[in-house]
């Protein structure tokens, strides 16, 4: 088995510590201590914590872009859309420290601001592509401007849900938080379901029943 490079170990350990303790509470000295390497060795690979954050964002950016591009390139089946939203939330949860301290991180790493803004636009474009596909298939009905507005709200929901839940209910299991996040998105879509809320509620029930098996 190939030996894991020190740089990769630093990134993996930093991500775990940032997610667990909050990025603002973790120092490079602590990261080096957990890795059992000297601060100088860490500094050789990353010239400070901000450099680690930028490198982690590059990983997150690449992974999320790959996921978000899927329904834009090829429309999903209606059942696949809910699973897809779940996958997006899981990707966000894997790098959740960005979302818990987004303002602080963007202030200290301003070069990430336009890149995060592009991800936000991609979330909105992806949501719009999904809603458009469901509309074309006859599942959803929108008046003028409603689809774009809903896509923007879904993008905002994906961006701020983890922080909202942390403030509202404190420390909960990731699965419960993500499950509730997916459900909340579905409930935003419900008023536009062509066959009415009752039919959509049955669809939700079937979906969540399949997730609990």
C-alpha positions, 0 to 999 in steps of 0.5 A: 500500500502506498504511503499517504503523503504528508500534504494529504494527511494534513488536509485530511486531519485539518478537515476532520478537526475543522468540522468537529471543533470549528475552523476558528478554534483550530490552530496549525500547532494543534493540527501538527500535534494531532499528526505528530509532526513539527509545526515547521514540517506543516509550514513547509507544506502550507504557509499558514491555516488560510493556505490549508483552507484554500486547498480544502476548498479546491477539493470541495469545489471540484467534488460539488461541481461534479455532483451539481453538473449531473442533472444539467447534463442529463435530466433525472427521473422524478425519484432520482431528484430527491436522492440527488438532493440528499447527495448534495447535502452529504457533499456539503456536510463533508465540508460543513466547516465552510458553511458554519463560518462562511463570513469569517472564512471569506473575510480571511480568504477573499480569493474564495469569495468569487469561487463560492459565488460561482458555486452558489450560481451553480446550485441555482442553475441546477435547481432550475434545471431540475424544476424545469425537467419536472415541469416539462414532465408535467409534475410541476406547474409554474406561473411566470417567474415562479420557477426562477424564484423557487430555484433561488430559494432552494440554492439559499436553503442548501447554503444555509440549512446546516447553520440554521439547524445548528442554531435552532436545535444544536448538535444533531446527527448528520443523517437527521439534519440532512433528512430534514433538509431534503424534506424542507426542500420538498415542502417548498416544491409542494405548492407547485405540484400539478396534482395537488399537495395530497399527491405530493405528500404521498410521494414524500411518504413513499420516498422517506419510507424507502430511506428508512429501510 
